[in-house]
Amino acid sequence: MNQVKLFVELIRLKKPIGFMLLFWPCAWGLTLAYDFSSNLKNYFFYLVLFFLGSVLMRSAGCIVNDILDKEFDAKVFRTKNRPIASGKVSIKLGICYSILLCFLALLVLLNFNSFTIILALGSMPLAFTYPLMKRLTYWPQLFLGITFNYGLILGWTAVNSKLEIIPVLFYIGAIFWTLGYDTIYGYQDIKDDEIIGLKSTSIKFKGKAKEFLFVCYSFVIIFFIVGGFKMNFHFSYYFLMLIPLIHLFLYQIRIFDLKNPSSCLNAFKSNNLFGLIIFFNILIVKIL
């Protein structure tokens, strides 16, 4: 039972915000592409597959991240008690867990068409090299955005078996979304990160944090509106976009306080609601 508890802690299963932020772009892409006049069973089947894939890949990613960041995590107050950083789980066992999770994710992936499988496999290097970026550049959040929102492309190709400009527009908007919310997340550890020499957009823009978030979230809304225009969405979509706009600018940026870790965490977690709102916005106009 102790090993089970350590495994659950290792993959952050009690912190669902991580895999939900991975899942929402998948759900957006799938919903954008799906023809709701056809069999709905396939839609829900794909939705479940993407959810399972998100949980499995996020879990494997957490383990790889903890292995690569073992020495750094041990020096950061928030992460020093993680199973690998604290020595409760060995690196060897962590690698075994990660391989098992990737194998299970592959079994999920094999349910999709060949084009989607190839695209998904092509994203694997991005997923597992992201933790190294904080050593090399002040823009690791950008790499996370490219990786975390890749499911939006896969959601589209799972239905259409081809890539078009529409999912790319939404994908770019989603990258700016991640760039914003992970910058907020990074302010929890900014003092420790600066001491041990790690880099992030949180550090790069610490003097102009809210201005940076305003720019990021503005691009989110712009690309989602342009994407809706290319989809020929009903005018109600643009009216509904006022809700996520209010959430980002009048709630999230307003409550965010870079000097207060709990405020940063609350603002970050609220992005799960944002993902849900965008999902319903797309779903509503697709069904209309």
C-alpha positions as CSV (number, residue, x, y, z in Angstrom):
1,M,0.0,0.0,0.0
2,N,2.9,2.3,0.7
3,Q,4.2,1.8,-2.8
4,V,0.8,2.5,-4.2
5,K,0.6,5.8,-2.3
6,L,4.1,6.7,-3.5
7,F,3.0,5.9,-7.1
8,V,-0.1,8.1,-6.8
9,E,2.1,10.9,-5.4
10,L,4.7,10.4,-8.1
11,I,2.2,10.8,-11.0
12,R,0.3,13.6,-9.2
13,L,-3.0,11.7,-9.5
14,K,-4.4,13.8,-6.6
15,K,-3.7,16.9,-8.6
16,P,-5.9,16.5,-11.7
17,I,-5.3,20.1,-12.9
18,G,-2.3,18.8,-14.8
19,F,-4.0,16.2,-16.9
20,M,-7.1,18.3,-17.4
21,L,-5.0,21.1,-18.9
22,L,-3.6,18.4,-21.3
23,F,-7.1,17.1,-22.0
24,W,-9.0,20.3,-22.8
25,P,-7.1,21.1,-26.0
26,C,-7.8,17.5,-27.2
27,A,-11.5,18.0,-26.5
28,W,-11.5,21.3,-28.3
29,G,-9.9,19.9,-31.4
30,L,-12.2,16.9,-31.5
31,T,-15.3,19.0,-31.0
32,L,-14.2,21.5,-33.7
33,A,-13.8,18.7,-36.2
34,Y,-16.7,16.4,-35.4
35,D,-19.9,16.2,-37.4
36,F,-22.6,16.1,-34.8
37,S,-25.2,14.9,-37.3
38,S,-23.4,11.6,-37.3
39,N,-23.1,8.8,-34.7
40,L,-22.4,10.4,-31.3
41,K,-21.1,7.2,-29.9
42,N,-17.8,7.7,-31.8
43,Y,-17.5,11.3,-30.4
44,F,-17.8,10.0,-26.8
45,F,-15.5,7.1,-27.6
46,Y,-12.8,9.5,-28.8
47,L,-13.4,11.8,-25.9
48,V,-12.7,9.0,-23.4
49,L,-9.6,7.9,-25.4
50,F,-8.2,11.4,-25.2
51,F,-9.0,11.6,-21.5
52,L,-7.2,8.3,-20.8
53,G,-4.3,9.4,-23.0
54,S,-4.0,12.7,-21.2
55,V,-3.9,11.0,-17.8
56,L,-1.3,8.4,-18.9
57,M,1.0,10.8,-20.7
58,R,0.8,13.5,-18.1
59,S,1.7,10.8,-15.5
60,A,4.7,9.6,-17.5
61,G,5.7,13.2,-18.1
62,C,5.7,13.9,-14.4
63,I,8.0,10.9,-13.7
64,V,10.4,11.9,-16.5
65,N,10.4,15.5,-15.2
66,D,11.1,14.4,-11.6
67,I,14.0,12.2,-12.8
68,L,15.6,15.0,-14.8
69,D,15.0,17.6,-12.1
70,K,15.9,15.4,-9.1
71,E,18.7,17.6,-7.9
72,F,16.8,20.8,-8.5
73,D,13.6,19.6,-6.8
74,A,15.6,18.7,-3.7
75,K,16.6,22.4,-3.4
76,V,13.1,23.9,-3.9
77,F,10.8,24.1,-0.8
78,R,7.6,23.1,-2.7
79,T,9.1,20.1,-4.5
80,K,11.8,18.7,-2.1
81,N,9.5,16.0,-0.8
82,R,8.6,14.6,-4.1
83,P,9.2,10.8,-4.2
84,I,12.2,10.8,-6.4
85,A,13.8,14.0,-5.1
86,S,13.4,12.7,-1.5
87,G,14.8,9.2,-2.4
88,K,11.5,7.4,-1.6
89,V,11.3,6.1,-5.2
90,S,14.5,5.1,-7.1
91,I,15.3,6.5,-10.6
92,K,15.3,2.9,-11.9
93,L,11.8,2.2,-10.6
94,G,10.6,5.6,-11.9
95,I,11.9,4.7,-15.4
96,C,10.0,1.3,-15.2
97,Y,6.8,3.2,-14.2
98,S,7.3,5.6,-17.1
99,I,7.8,2.9,-19.7
100,L,4.7,1.1,-18.5
101,L,2.6,4.3,-18.7
102,C,3.9,5.0,-22.2
103,F,3.0,1.5,-23.3
104,L,-0.5,1.9,-22.0
105,A,-0.8,5.3,-23.8
106,L,0.4,3.5,-27.0
107,L,-2.5,1.0,-26.6
108,V,-4.9,4.0,-26.4
109,L,-3.2,5.7,-29.4
110,L,-3.6,2.6,-31.6
111,N,-7.4,3.2,-31.7
112,F,-6.9,6.3,-33.9
113,N,-6.1,6.6,-37.6
114,S,-2.6,6.2,-38.9
115,F,-2.0,9.9,-39.6
116,T,-2.9,10.8,-36.0
117,I,-0.7,8.0,-34.7
118,I,2.3,9.3,-36.7
119,L,1.7,12.9,-35.5
120,A,1.4,11.7,-31.9
121,L,4.6,9.7,-32.0
122,G,6.3,12.7,-33.5
123,S,5.5,14.8,-30.5
124,M,7.2,12.4,-28.0
125,P,10.6,14.1,-28.2
126,L,8.9,17.4,-27.3
127,A,7.1,15.9,-24.3
128,F,10.2,14.4,-22.7
129,T,12.8,17.2,-23.4
130,Y,10.6,20.0,-22.0
131,P,12.1,19.7,-18.5
132,L,15.6,20.5,-19.9
133,M,14.5,23.8,-21.4
134,K,14.5,25.6,-18.1
135,R,18.3,25.1,-18.0
136,L,18.7,26.6,-21.5
137,T,16.2,29.4,-22.1
138,Y,13.9,31.8,-20.4
139,W,11.1,30.4,-22.5
140,P,10.4,26.9,-21.2
141,Q,6.7,27.8,-20.9
142,L,6.7,28.3,-24.7
143,F,8.0,24.7,-25.2
144,L,5.4,23.5,-22.7
145,G,2.7,25.3,-24.7
146,I,3.8,23.7,-27.9
147,T,3.8,20.2,-26.2
148,F,0.7,20.5,-23.9
149,N,-1.6,21.7,-26.7
150,Y,-0.5,19.3,-29.3
151,G,-3.7,17.3,-28.5
152,L,-5.7,20.0,-30.2
153,I,-4.1,19.0,-33.5
154,L,-4.6,15.3,-32.8
155,G,-8.3,15.8,-31.9
156,W,-8.8,17.4,-35.3
157,T,-6.9,14.8,-37.3
158,A,-8.6,11.9,-35.4
159,V,-11.8,13.0,-37.2
160,N,-10.5,14.5,-40.5
161,S,-7.3,12.5,-41.1
162,K,-5.7,15.7,-42.4
163,L,-4.3,19.0,-41.1
164,E,-5.8,22.3,-42.0
165,I,-5.4,26.0,-41.0
166,I,-8.3,26.0,-38.5
167,P,-6.8,23.7,-35.9
168,V,-3.5,25.5,-36.3
169,L,-5.1,28.9,-35.4
170,F,-6.7,27.4,-32.3
171,Y,-3.4,25.6,-31.5
172,I,-1.4,28.9,-31.6
173,G,-4.0,30.5,-29.4
174,A,-3.8,27.6,-26.9
175,I,0.0,28.0,-26.8
176,F,-0.4,31.6,-25.7
177,W,-2.9,30.3,-23.1
178,T,-0.2,27.9,-21.6
179,L,2.4,30.6,-21.9
180,G,0.3,32.7,-19.6
181,Y,-0.9,30.2,-17.0
182,D,2.4,28.4,-16.6
183,T,4.1,31.8,-16.1
184,I,1.7,32.3,-13.2
185,Y,2.5,28.8,-11.9
186,G,6.2,29.6,-12.0
187,Y,5.9,32.5,-9.6
188,Q,5.4,29.9,-6.8
189,D,9.1,28.9,-7.0
190,I,10.7,32.1,-8.4
191,K,12.9,32.7,-5.4
192,D,14.3,29.2,-5.3
193,D,14.6,29.1,-9.1
194,E,16.7,32.3,-9.2
195,I,19.0,30.9,-6.5
196,I,19.7,27.6,-8.2
197,G,19.9,29.2,-11.7
198,L,16.8,27.9,-13.5
199,K,15.2,30.1,-16.1
200,S,11.5,30.9,-16.9
201,T,9.2,33.5,-18.2
202,S,8.2,34.2,-14.6
203,I,11.8,35.4,-14.0
204,K,12.2,37.2,-17.3
205,F,9.0,39.2,-16.8
206,K,8.9,39.5,-13.0
207,G,8.9,43.3,-13.3
208,K,6.0,43.3,-15.8
209,A,4.1,40.2,-15.0
210,K,0.6,41.4,-15.5
211,E,1.5,43.2,-18.7
212,F,3.0,40.0,-20.1
213,L,-0.2,38.1,-19.1
214,F,-2.3,40.7,-20.7
215,V,-0.4,40.3,-24.0
216,C,-0.6,36.5,-23.9
217,Y,-4.3,36.3,-23.1
218,S,-5.1,38.9,-25.7
219,F,-3.5,36.6,-28.3
220,V,-5.6,33.7,-27.0
221,I,-8.8,35.6,-27.6
222,I,-7.7,36.9,-31.0
223,F,-6.7,33.5,-32.3
224,F,-9.8,31.8,-31.0
225,I,-12.0,34.5,-32.6
226,V,-10.1,34.2,-35.9
227,G,-10.5,30.4,-35.7
228,G,-14.2,30.8,-35.1
229,F,-14.4,33.0,-38.2
230,K,-12.7,30.4,-40.3
231,M,-15.1,27.8,-39.0
232,N,-18.0,30.1,-40.0
233,F,-19.4,29.8,-36.5
234,H,-22.7,31.3,-35.6
235,F,-22.5,34.9,-34.1
236,S,-23.4,33.4,-30.7
237,Y,-19.9,32.0,-30.5
238,Y,-18.4,35.5,-30.4
239,F,-20.9,36.5,-27.8
240,L,-20.1,33.5,-25.7
241,M,-16.3,34.4,-26.0
242,L,-17.1,37.2,-23.6
243,I,-17.2,34.7,-20.8
244,P,-13.6,33.4,-21.2
245,L,-12.5,36.9,-21.9
246,I,-14.0,38.1,-18.5
247,H,-12.4,35.1,-16.8
248,L,-8.9,35.8,-18.1
249,F,-8.8,39.6,-17.7
250,L,-11.2,40.5,-15.0
251,Y,-10.7,37.4,-12.7
252,Q,-7.5,35.6,-13.3
253,I,-5.2,38.6,-13.9
254,R,-6.9,40.5,-11.2
255,I,-6.5,37.9,-8.4
256,F,-3.0,37.0,-9.5
257,D,-0.3,38.3,-7.0
258,L,3.2,37.2,-7.9
259,K,4.3,37.7,-4.3
260,N,1.6,35.4,-2.9
261,P,2.1,31.7,-3.8
262,S,-1.4,30.7,-2.9
263,S,-2.8,33.4,-5.1
264,C,-0.6,32.1,-8.0
265,L,-1.9,28.6,-7.4
266,N,-5.5,29.7,-7.4
267,A,-5.1,31.7,-10.6
268,F,-3.4,28.8,-12.2
269,K,-6.0,26.2,-11.2
270,S,-8.8,28.5,-12.5
271,N,-7.6,27.6,-16.0
272,N,-9.4,24.3,-15.7
273,L,-12.6,26.4,-15.7
274,F,-11.4,28.3,-18.7
275,G,-10.8,25.0,-20.6
276,L,-14.3,23.9,-19.7
277,I,-15.9,27.2,-20.9
278,I,-14.1,27.1,-24.3
279,F,-15.2,23.4,-24.7
280,F,-18.9,24.3,-24.1
281,N,-18.6,27.4,-26.3
282,I,-17.4,25.2,-29.2
283,L,-19.9,22.4,-28.4
284,I,-22.9,24.8,-28.3
285,V,-22.2,26.4,-31.7
286,K,-21.4,23.1,-33.3
287,I,-24.7,21.6,-32.2
288,L,-26.7,24.7,-33.2
